[in-house]
Protein backbone atom coordinates (compact mmCIF):
# COMPACT_ATOMS: atom_id res chain seq x y z
CA UNK A 1 0.00 0.00 0.00
CA UNK A 2 1.49 3.34 -1.09
CA UNK A 3 1.28 6.10 1.46
CA UNK A 4 0.50 9.54 0.01
CA UNK A 5 2.55 12.52 1.22
CA UNK A 6 0.77 14.75 3.71
CA UNK A 7 -0.27 17.42 1.19
CA UNK A 8 -3.82 18.71 0.83
CA UNK A 9 -5.43 17.80 -2.49
CA UNK A 10 -6.18 21.48 -3.10
CA UNK A 11 -2.49 22.46 -3.40
CA UNK A 12 -1.82 23.23 -7.06
CA UNK A 13 1.35 21.87 -8.59
CA UNK A 14 3.91 24.55 -9.36
CA UNK A 15 4.97 24.85 -12.98
CA UNK A 16 7.68 22.58 -14.30
CA UNK A 17 9.35 25.65 -15.80
CA UNK A 18 12.13 27.05 -13.59
CA UNK A 19 11.64 30.53 -12.20
CA UNK A 20 14.10 32.83 -14.01
CA UNK A 21 15.57 34.09 -10.71
CA UNK A 22 16.28 30.56 -9.50
CA UNK A 23 17.75 29.54 -12.85
CA UNK A 24 20.07 32.57 -12.74
CA UNK A 25 21.06 31.89 -9.12
CA UNK A 26 21.93 28.26 -9.92
CA UNK A 27 24.08 29.02 -13.02
CA UNK A 28 27.41 29.13 -11.11
CA UNK A 29 26.67 25.70 -9.64
CA UNK A 30 25.71 23.95 -12.88
CA UNK A 31 29.26 22.80 -13.77
CA UNK A 32 29.41 20.92 -10.46
CA UNK A 33 26.59 18.60 -11.59
CA UNK A 34 27.71 16.56 -14.62
CA UNK A 35 24.31 15.15 -15.57
CA UNK A 36 21.51 17.37 -16.80
CA UNK A 37 19.03 15.34 -14.73
CA UNK A 38 20.95 16.24 -11.56
CA UNK A 39 20.91 19.93 -12.51
CA UNK A 40 17.17 19.72 -13.14
CA UNK A 41 16.59 17.93 -9.81
CA UNK A 42 18.65 20.58 -8.02
CA UNK A 43 16.44 23.32 -9.48
CA UNK A 44 13.28 21.41 -8.47
CA UNK A 45 14.64 20.80 -4.95
CA UNK A 46 15.61 24.46 -4.43
CA UNK A 47 12.23 25.58 -5.77
CA UNK A 48 10.55 23.19 -3.34
CA UNK A 49 12.54 24.55 -0.41
CA UNK A 50 11.24 28.01 -1.27
CA UNK A 51 7.57 26.96 -1.18
CA UNK A 52 5.30 27.47 1.79
CA UNK A 53 4.90 23.74 2.42
CA UNK A 54 4.67 22.91 6.13
CA UNK A 55 6.98 19.93 5.72
CA UNK A 56 9.75 20.02 3.14
CA UNK A 57 11.02 16.60 2.14
CA UNK A 58 11.33 14.70 -1.13
CA UNK A 59 7.77 13.36 -0.89
CA UNK A 60 6.07 16.68 -0.22
CA UNK A 61 8.21 18.64 -2.67
CA UNK A 62 7.62 16.19 -5.51
CA UNK A 63 3.88 16.20 -4.81
CA UNK A 64 3.78 20.01 -4.94
CA UNK A 65 6.05 20.56 -7.95
CA UNK A 66 5.53 19.40 -11.51
CA UNK A 67 8.46 17.88 -13.37
CA UNK A 68 10.03 15.78 -10.63
CA UNK A 69 9.47 12.73 -8.45
CA UNK A 70 10.42 11.54 -4.99
CA UNK A 71 12.92 9.15 -6.57
CA UNK A 72 14.66 11.87 -8.58
CA UNK A 73 15.00 14.14 -5.55
CA UNK A 74 16.23 11.25 -3.40
CA UNK A 75 18.78 10.38 -6.11
CA UNK A 76 20.06 13.98 -6.07
CA UNK A 77 20.53 13.92 -2.30
CA UNK A 78 21.92 10.42 -1.89
CA UNK A 79 23.40 8.97 -5.10
CA UNK A 80 24.12 11.74 -7.62
CA UNK A 81 27.77 12.51 -8.34
CA UNK A 82 28.63 15.96 -6.93
CA UNK A 83 31.31 17.17 -4.57
CA UNK A 84 29.91 18.82 -1.44
CA UNK A 85 33.15 20.71 -0.73
CA UNK A 86 33.27 22.20 -4.23
CA UNK A 87 29.59 23.09 -4.01
CA UNK A 88 30.11 24.79 -0.65
CA UNK A 89 33.11 26.74 -1.99
CA UNK A 90 31.03 27.89 -4.98
CA UNK A 91 28.21 28.87 -2.60
CA UNK A 92 30.58 30.97 -0.47
CA UNK A 93 32.06 32.65 -3.60
CA UNK A 94 28.57 33.42 -4.90
CA UNK A 95 27.36 34.85 -1.60
CA UNK A 96 30.58 36.81 -1.07
CA UNK A 97 30.22 38.38 -4.51
CA UNK A 98 26.74 39.57 -3.51
CA UNK A 99 27.93 41.02 -0.18
CA UNK A 100 28.10 44.82 0.07
CA UNK A 101 31.56 46.24 -0.62
CA UNK A 102 33.47 46.51 2.64
CA UNK A 103 30.67 44.73 4.50
CA UNK A 104 29.71 41.26 5.54
CA UNK A 105 26.90 38.94 4.58
CA UNK A 106 25.34 37.32 7.64
CA UNK A 107 23.81 33.89 7.22
CA UNK A 108 21.78 33.00 10.28
CA UNK A 109 19.56 29.95 10.18
CA UNK A 110 18.65 30.19 13.89
CA UNK A 111 15.36 31.93 13.08
CA UNK A 112 14.06 28.90 11.15
CA UNK A 113 11.30 27.18 13.12
CA UNK A 114 12.51 23.91 14.58
CA UNK A 115 10.41 20.76 14.63
CA UNK A 116 10.91 18.34 17.50
CA UNK A 117 13.07 18.68 20.59
CA UNK A 118 16.40 17.19 19.46
CA UNK A 119 19.16 19.06 17.68
CA UNK A 120 21.78 17.59 15.40
CA UNK A 121 24.80 19.54 16.62
CA UNK A 122 26.13 22.98 17.42
CA UNK A 123 25.41 25.47 20.15
CA UNK A 124 21.85 25.81 21.37
CA UNK A 125 21.93 29.60 21.73
CA UNK A 126 20.45 31.77 19.02
CA UNK A 127 23.71 33.63 18.42
CA UNK A 128 25.68 31.22 16.23
CA UNK A 129 25.49 33.14 12.95
CA UNK A 130 28.08 32.53 10.28
CA UNK A 131 29.89 35.52 8.83
CA UNK A 132 31.37 35.63 5.40
CA UNK A 133 33.90 38.37 4.66
CA UNK A 134 33.08 40.70 1.80
C-alpha positions as CSV (number, residue, x, y, z in Angstrom):
1,X,0.0,0.0,0.0
2,X,1.5,3.3,-1.1
3,X,1.3,6.1,1.5
4,X,0.5,9.5,0.0
5,X,2.6,12.5,1.2
6,X,0.8,14.8,3.7
7,X,-0.3,17.4,1.2
8,X,-3.8,18.7,0.8
9,X,-5.4,17.8,-2.5
10,X,-6.2,21.5,-3.1
11,X,-2.5,22.5,-3.4
12,X,-1.8,23.2,-7.1
13,X,1.4,21.9,-8.6
14,X,3.9,24.5,-9.4
15,X,5.0,24.8,-13.0
16,X,7.7,22.6,-14.3
17,X,9.4,25.7,-15.8
18,X,12.1,27.0,-13.6
19,X,11.6,30.5,-12.2
20,X,14.1,32.8,-14.0
21,X,15.6,34.1,-10.7
22,X,16.3,30.6,-9.5
23,X,17.8,29.5,-12.9
24,X,20.1,32.6,-12.7
25,X,21.1,31.9,-9.1
26,X,21.9,28.3,-9.9
27,X,24.1,29.0,-13.0
28,X,27.4,29.1,-11.1
29,X,26.7,25.7,-9.6
30,X,25.7,23.9,-12.9
31,X,29.3,22.8,-13.8
32,X,29.4,20.9,-10.5
33,X,26.6,18.6,-11.6
34,X,27.7,16.6,-14.6
35,X,24.3,15.1,-15.6
36,X,21.5,17.4,-16.8
37,X,19.0,15.3,-14.7
38,X,21.0,16.2,-11.6
39,X,20.9,19.9,-12.5
40,X,17.2,19.7,-13.1
41,X,16.6,17.9,-9.8
42,X,18.6,20.6,-8.0
43,X,16.4,23.3,-9.5
44,X,13.3,21.4,-8.5
45,X,14.6,20.8,-5.0
46,X,15.6,24.5,-4.4
47,X,12.2,25.6,-5.8
48,X,10.6,23.2,-3.3
49,X,12.5,24.5,-0.4
50,X,11.2,28.0,-1.3
51,X,7.6,27.0,-1.2
52,X,5.3,27.5,1.8
53,X,4.9,23.7,2.4
54,X,4.7,22.9,6.1
55,X,7.0,19.9,5.7
56,X,9.7,20.0,3.1
57,X,11.0,16.6,2.1
58,X,11.3,14.7,-1.1
59,X,7.8,13.4,-0.9
60,X,6.1,16.7,-0.2
61,X,8.2,18.6,-2.7
62,X,7.6,16.2,-5.5
63,X,3.9,16.2,-4.8
64,X,3.8,20.0,-4.9
65,X,6.0,20.6,-8.0
66,X,5.5,19.4,-11.5
67,X,8.5,17.9,-13.4
68,X,10.0,15.8,-10.6
69,X,9.5,12.7,-8.5
70,X,10.4,11.5,-5.0
71,X,12.9,9.1,-6.6
72,X,14.7,11.9,-8.6
73,X,15.0,14.1,-5.6
74,X,16.2,11.2,-3.4
75,X,18.8,10.4,-6.1
76,X,20.1,14.0,-6.1
77,X,20.5,13.9,-2.3
78,X,21.9,10.4,-1.9
79,X,23.4,9.0,-5.1
80,X,24.1,11.7,-7.6
81,X,27.8,12.5,-8.3
82,X,28.6,16.0,-6.9
83,X,31.3,17.2,-4.6
84,X,29.9,18.8,-1.4
85,X,33.2,20.7,-0.7
86,X,33.3,22.2,-4.2
87,X,29.6,23.1,-4.0
88,X,30.1,24.8,-0.6
89,X,33.1,26.7,-2.0
90,X,31.0,27.9,-5.0
91,X,28.2,28.9,-2.6
92,X,30.6,31.0,-0.5
93,X,32.1,32.6,-3.6
94,X,28.6,33.4,-4.9
95,X,27.4,34.9,-1.6
96,X,30.6,36.8,-1.1
97,X,30.2,38.4,-4.5
98,X,26.7,39.6,-3.5
99,X,27.9,41.0,-0.2
100,X,28.1,44.8,0.1
101,X,31.6,46.2,-0.6
102,X,33.5,46.5,2.6
103,X,30.7,44.7,4.5
104,X,29.7,41.3,5.5
105,X,26.9,38.9,4.6
106,X,25.3,37.3,7.6
107,X,23.8,33.9,7.2
108,X,21.8,33.0,10.3
109,X,19.6,29.9,10.2
110,X,18.7,30.2,13.9
111,X,15.4,31.9,13.1
112,X,14.1,28.9,11.2
113,X,11.3,27.2,13.1
114,X,12.5,23.9,14.6
115,X,10.4,20.8,14.6
116,X,10.9,18.3,17.5
117,X,13.1,18.7,20.6
118,X,16.4,17.2,19.5
119,X,19.2,19.1,17.7
120,X,21.8,17.6,15.4
121,X,24.8,19.5,16.6
122,X,26.1,23.0,17.4
123,X,25.4,25.5,20.2
124,X,21.9,25.8,21.4
125,X,21.9,29.6,21.7
126,X,20.5,31.8,19.0
127,X,23.7,33.6,18.4
128,X,25.7,31.2,16.2
129,X,25.5,33.1,13.0
130,X,28.1,32.5,10.3
131,X,29.9,35.5,8.8
132,X,31.4,35.6,5.4
133,X,33.9,38.4,4.7
134,X,33.1,40.7,1.8
